[in-house]
């Protein structure tokens, strides 16, 4: 009976240790690059200097990495298509950003509360597409 209890305690200890390692690893992945992404400066774009075409831009920031195609016609952004989405992304904030950019023809748009890092990473990818 005593050996059985010791065996069960060893198994429980191993499972707890495994869960702690998995939790620590996932937290590291979820927060890696967060400060850099939150502190991104989104620059101004001058659409008068952007020729017609489809431009690809990306932001590389660990789980916030993403890639977009931005279509410009007549010095206006007419379409923004996410090509590679961020890990654990939410569609609503990104769709809201796209709508705001298309309406305002500018990257100085309101960022969705609670999705600041995701929003900034997406805006940086759009900026990177347009300033190449």
C-alpha positions as CSV (number, residue, x, y, z in Angstrom):
1,X,0.0,0.0,0.0
2,X,2.8,2.4,0.9
3,X,4.6,1.7,-2.4
4,X,1.4,2.4,-4.3
5,X,1.0,5.8,-2.6
6,X,4.6,6.7,-3.3
7,X,4.1,5.7,-7.0
8,X,1.0,7.9,-7.2
9,X,2.8,10.8,-5.6
10,X,5.7,10.5,-8.1
11,X,3.2,10.5,-11.0
12,X,1.3,13.5,-9.6
13,X,4.6,15.3,-9.1
14,X,5.7,14.6,-12.6
15,X,2.3,15.8,-14.1
16,X,2.5,19.0,-12.0
17,X,6.1,19.6,-13.2
18,X,5.1,19.0,-16.8
19,X,2.1,21.4,-16.5
20,X,4.4,24.1,-15.0
21,X,6.9,23.7,-17.8
22,X,4.1,23.9,-20.4
23,X,2.5,26.9,-18.8
24,X,5.9,28.7,-18.6
25,X,6.7,27.9,-22.2
26,X,3.3,29.1,-23.4
27,X,3.6,32.3,-21.4
28,X,7.0,33.0,-22.9
29,X,5.6,32.5,-26.4
30,X,2.5,34.6,-25.7
31,X,4.5,37.6,-24.4
32,X,7.7,37.4,-26.4
33,X,8.1,40.6,-28.4
34,X,5.1,42.3,-26.7
35,X,6.9,45.4,-25.4
36,X,8.5,46.0,-28.8
37,X,5.2,45.6,-30.6
38,X,3.4,47.9,-28.1
39,X,6.0,50.5,-28.6
40,X,5.9,50.5,-32.4
41,X,5.7,54.0,-33.9
42,X,3.4,54.0,-36.9
43,X,4.7,56.5,-39.4
44,X,2.8,58.7,-41.8
45,X,2.2,57.7,-45.4
46,X,2.1,60.0,-48.4
47,X,-0.2,58.3,-50.9
48,X,0.7,60.9,-53.5
49,X,4.1,59.2,-53.7
50,X,2.7,55.6,-54.0
51,X,2.1,54.4,-57.6
52,X,-0.7,52.1,-58.6
53,X,0.0,48.5,-57.6
54,X,-0.3,45.7,-55.1
55,X,2.3,46.1,-52.3
56,X,3.2,43.4,-49.8
57,X,4.3,44.4,-46.3
58,X,5.0,42.5,-43.2
59,X,5.8,42.9,-39.6
60,X,8.0,40.3,-37.9
61,X,7.3,40.3,-34.1
62,X,7.0,36.8,-32.9
63,X,3.3,35.9,-32.4
64,X,2.3,39.3,-33.8
65,X,4.0,38.7,-37.1
66,X,1.7,39.2,-40.0
67,X,1.7,40.0,-43.8
68,X,-0.6,42.0,-45.9
69,X,-1.2,43.0,-49.5
70,X,-2.2,46.6,-50.0
71,X,-3.7,47.6,-53.4
72,X,-3.4,51.3,-54.4
73,X,-5.1,52.8,-57.4
74,X,-5.1,56.5,-58.2
75,X,-3.1,57.2,-55.0
76,X,-5.8,55.7,-52.9
77,X,-5.8,52.5,-50.9
78,X,-8.7,50.4,-52.3
79,X,-8.0,47.1,-50.6
80,X,-6.0,45.5,-47.8
81,X,-5.9,41.8,-47.6
82,X,-4.2,39.9,-44.7
83,X,-2.0,37.2,-46.3
84,X,-0.5,35.8,-43.1
85,X,-2.4,36.4,-39.9
86,X,-1.0,36.8,-36.4
87,X,-1.1,33.9,-34.1
88,X,-4.3,34.0,-32.0
89,X,-5.6,36.9,-34.0
90,X,-9.1,38.3,-33.7
91,X,-10.9,39.1,-36.9
92,X,-13.0,42.0,-35.6
93,X,-10.2,44.4,-34.6
94,X,-8.4,43.7,-37.9
95,X,-11.5,44.2,-40.0
96,X,-12.2,47.5,-38.1
97,X,-8.7,48.7,-38.8
98,X,-9.0,47.9,-42.5
99,X,-12.3,49.8,-42.7
100,X,-10.9,52.8,-40.9
101,X,-7.8,52.9,-43.1
102,X,-9.9,52.6,-46.3
103,X,-12.2,55.4,-45.1
104,X,-9.6,57.8,-43.8
105,X,-6.8,56.8,-46.3
106,X,-4.4,57.1,-43.4
107,X,-2.8,55.0,-40.8
108,X,-3.6,57.4,-38.0
109,X,-6.7,55.5,-37.0
110,X,-8.2,54.5,-33.7
111,X,-6.8,51.3,-32.3
112,X,-9.1,48.7,-30.8
113,X,-9.0,48.7,-27.0
114,X,-7.7,45.3,-25.8
115,X,-6.0,44.6,-29.1
116,X,-3.3,47.3,-29.0
117,X,-0.4,45.0,-29.9
118,X,-2.3,43.2,-32.6
119,X,-3.5,46.5,-34.1
120,X,0.0,48.1,-34.1
121,X,1.5,45.0,-35.7
122,X,-1.1,45.1,-38.4
123,X,-0.7,48.8,-39.0
124,X,3.1,48.4,-39.2
125,X,2.7,45.7,-41.9
126,X,0.5,48.1,-43.9
127,X,3.0,50.9,-43.4
128,X,5.8,48.6,-44.5
129,X,3.9,47.8,-47.7
130,X,3.4,51.4,-48.6
131,X,6.9,52.8,-47.8
132,X,9.0,50.4,-49.8
